[in-house]
């Protein structure tokens, strides 16, 4: 029997609208959605996630948020992240990737 205490847990992040958003752990479904969003396989996905471009960041955040907020669009994501919150978003995504 698996130890449920070792399962990856979602995290939360406060965005520019002042709300807390749930970010899921990386699952097979999230990986598949990231592949679809970036148009590449898992082998090339790491490159996309580590290049630290705004384009990659917003795509990655959109995929994560859509797991719990299916109506999240790229436009909405862009409005939820301001320059003063950018480092928090990047830090949280780095934690999710390395779990």
C-alpha atoms as a printed R data frame, in Angstrom:
   type eleno elety resid chain resno       x      y       z
1  ATOM     1    CA   UNK     A     1   0.000  0.000   0.000
2  ATOM     2    CA   UNK     A     2   1.309  3.461  -0.894
3  ATOM     3    CA   UNK     A     3   1.923  6.033   1.801
4  ATOM     4    CA   UNK     A     4  -0.535  8.850   1.055
5  ATOM     5    CA   UNK     A     5   1.618 11.258   3.044
6  ATOM     6    CA   UNK     A     6   4.242 11.136   0.271
7  ATOM     7    CA   UNK     A     7   1.829 12.283  -2.439
8  ATOM     8    CA   UNK     A     8   2.526 15.628  -4.027
9  ATOM     9    CA   UNK     A     9   0.282 18.327  -2.638
10 ATOM    10    CA   UNK     A    10  -1.072 21.402  -4.411
11 ATOM    11    CA   UNK     A    11   0.258 24.807  -3.436
12 ATOM    12    CA   UNK     A    12  -1.339 28.227  -3.437
13 ATOM    13    CA   UNK     A    13  -0.239 31.593  -4.706
14 ATOM    14    CA   UNK     A    14  -1.672 35.057  -4.275
15 ATOM    15    CA   UNK     A    15  -1.953 36.919  -7.568
16 ATOM    16    CA   UNK     A    16  -2.547 40.559  -8.525
17 ATOM    17    CA   UNK     A    17  -6.307 40.430  -7.926
18 ATOM    18    CA   UNK     A    18  -5.609 39.599  -4.261
19 ATOM    19    CA   UNK     A    19  -7.058 36.081  -4.500
20 ATOM    20    CA   UNK     A    20  -5.292 32.850  -3.550
21 ATOM    21    CA   UNK     A    21  -5.093 30.381  -6.435
22 ATOM    22    CA   UNK     A    22  -4.446 26.654  -6.132
23 ATOM    23    CA   UNK     A    23  -1.563 25.337  -8.223
24 ATOM    24    CA   UNK     A    24  -1.585 21.563  -8.682
25 ATOM    25    CA   UNK     A    25   1.430 19.300  -8.446
26 ATOM    26    CA   UNK     A    26   2.839 18.005 -11.720
27 ATOM    27    CA   UNK     A    27   0.822 14.958 -12.734
28 ATOM    28    CA   UNK     A    28   0.743 13.025 -15.994
29 ATOM    29    CA   UNK     A    29  -2.280 15.080 -17.035
30 ATOM    30    CA   UNK     A    30  -0.474 18.359 -16.318
31 ATOM    31    CA   UNK     A    31   2.557 17.118 -18.280
32 ATOM    32    CA   UNK     A    32   0.362 16.207 -21.254
33 ATOM    33    CA   UNK     A    33  -1.312 19.621 -21.137
34 ATOM    34    CA   UNK     A    34   2.101 21.308 -20.990
35 ATOM    35    CA   UNK     A    35   3.210 19.295 -24.024
36 ATOM    36    CA   UNK     A    36   0.097 20.446 -25.882
37 ATOM    37    CA   UNK     A    37   0.609 24.079 -24.853
38 ATOM    38    CA   UNK     A    38   4.300 24.172 -25.781
39 ATOM    39    CA   UNK     A    39   4.026 21.887 -28.814
40 ATOM    40    CA   UNK     A    40   6.853 19.609 -27.720
41 ATOM    41    CA   UNK     A    41   7.504 16.381 -25.842
42 ATOM    42    CA   UNK     A    42   8.706 15.899 -22.293
43 ATOM    43    CA   UNK     A    43  12.329 15.800 -23.469
44 ATOM    44    CA   UNK     A    44  12.110 19.389 -24.783
45 ATOM    45    CA   UNK     A    45   9.702 20.677 -22.139
46 ATOM    46    CA   UNK     A    46  12.432 21.214 -19.533
47 ATOM    47    CA   UNK     A    47  14.212 23.590 -21.924
48 ATOM    48    CA   UNK     A    48  11.019 25.618 -22.295
49 ATOM    49    CA   UNK     A    49  10.529 25.825 -18.554
50 ATOM    50    CA   UNK     A    50  14.079 26.863 -17.719
51 ATOM    51    CA   UNK     A    51  14.538 29.593 -20.337
52 ATOM    52    CA   UNK     A    52  12.757 32.061 -18.011
53 ATOM    53    CA   UNK     A    53  10.935 33.899 -20.775
54 ATOM    54    CA   UNK     A    54   7.684 35.698 -20.063
55 ATOM    55    CA   UNK     A    55   6.036 33.711 -22.856
56 ATOM    56    CA   UNK     A    56   6.976 30.391 -21.269
57 ATOM    57    CA   UNK     A    57   6.027 31.559 -17.795
58 ATOM    58    CA   UNK     A    58   2.528 32.647 -18.777
59 ATOM    59    CA   UNK     A    59   1.911 29.426 -20.732
60 ATOM    60    CA   UNK     A    60   3.088 27.310 -17.819
61 ATOM    61    CA   UNK     A    61   0.987 29.250 -15.309
62 ATOM    62    CA   UNK     A    62  -2.074 29.019 -17.552
63 ATOM    63    CA   UNK     A    63  -1.796 25.234 -17.759
64 ATOM    64    CA   UNK     A    64  -1.390 24.958 -13.986
65 ATOM    65    CA   UNK     A    65  -4.316 27.259 -13.241
66 ATOM    66    CA   UNK     A    66  -6.600 25.533 -15.764
67 ATOM    67    CA   UNK     A    67  -6.465 22.358 -13.688
68 ATOM    68    CA   UNK     A    68  -8.623 24.035 -11.029
69 ATOM    69    CA   UNK     A    69  -9.950 27.012 -13.003
70 ATOM    70    CA   UNK     A    70 -10.947 25.638 -16.436
71 ATOM    71    CA   UNK     A    71 -12.078 29.048 -17.690
72 ATOM    72    CA   UNK     A    72  -8.593 30.524 -17.198
73 ATOM    73    CA   UNK     A    73  -7.256 32.019 -20.422
74 ATOM    74    CA   UNK     A    74  -3.857 33.320 -21.393
75 ATOM    75    CA   UNK     A    75  -5.276 36.850 -21.315
76 ATOM    76    CA   UNK     A    76  -6.559 36.365 -17.753
77 ATOM    77    CA   UNK     A    77  -3.206 34.955 -16.626
78 ATOM    78    CA   UNK     A    78  -1.395 37.982 -18.031
79 ATOM    79    CA   UNK     A    79  -3.602 40.305 -16.000
80 ATOM    80    CA   UNK     A    80  -3.065 38.306 -12.794
81 ATOM    81    CA   UNK     A    81   0.711 38.672 -12.719
82 ATOM    82    CA   UNK     A    82   2.304 42.080 -12.273
83 ATOM    83    CA   UNK     A    83   5.991 42.896 -12.099
84 ATOM    84    CA   UNK     A    84   5.960 43.129  -8.307
85 ATOM    85    CA   UNK     A    85   4.527 39.591  -8.053
86 ATOM    86    CA   UNK     A    86   6.599 38.046 -10.811
87 ATOM    87    CA   UNK     A    87   9.357 36.685  -8.588
88 ATOM    88    CA   UNK     A    88   6.799 34.994  -6.295
89 ATOM    89    CA   UNK     A    89   5.211 33.284  -9.295
90 ATOM    90    CA   UNK     A    90   8.580 32.173 -10.623
91 ATOM    91    CA   UNK     A    91   9.607 30.842  -7.191
92 ATOM    92    CA   UNK     A    92   6.374 28.881  -6.779
93 ATOM    93    CA   UNK     A    93   6.638 27.370 -10.260
94 ATOM    94    CA   UNK     A    94  10.246 26.362  -9.544
95 ATOM    95    CA   UNK     A    95   9.068 24.572  -6.390
96 ATOM    96    CA   UNK     A    96   6.363 22.738  -8.336
97 ATOM    97    CA   UNK     A    97   8.805 21.635 -11.022
98 ATOM    98    CA   UNK     A    98  11.324 20.282  -8.543
99 ATOM    99    CA   UNK     A    99   8.881 18.322  -6.380
